[in-house]
Amino acid sequence: MVDHLTKEKRSWNMSRIRGKNTYPEMRVRSLLHLMGYRFKLHQSNLPGKPDIILKKYKTVIFVNGCYWHRHPNCKYATFPKSNQNYWIEKFDLNKLRDKSNYAKLRRQGWKPQVVWECEIDDSAVFKDKLKKDIAS
């Protein structure tokens, strides 16, 4: 299948995809703050540059997009119809990098937690998940 956008338009669209301060990340930060947690953001000295760092609990949180990080069995983890070889490699490398970063963090004594963008829709359930993940 051929892309329906020009190369320039596709490039412009892709350049608008943010790596931090995304809507899901802002929601998670807001909920954590309302729950009384204090945290740091995007520490580049930690593997993977976690989105949220709860130093007191030795926990880091990655707010992952279901599409880019391939959330298993998620309706948002769709697959592009064009240039499939490129996307297979891209997604596989993303998953490998994530696994490697989580392992490095564990070796440094951190508890990496992943929050998927599709999980933040139900605030009550999500708050319970956060409490459990941070306390564990």
Secondary structure, 3 states (H helix, E strand, C coil): CCCCCCHHHHHHHHHCCCCCCCHHHHHHHHHHHHCCCCCEECCCCCCCCCCEEEHHHCEEEEEECHHHHCCCCCCCCCCCCCCHHHHHHHHHHHHHHHHHHHHHHHHCCCEEEEEEHHHHHCHHHHHHHHHHHHHC
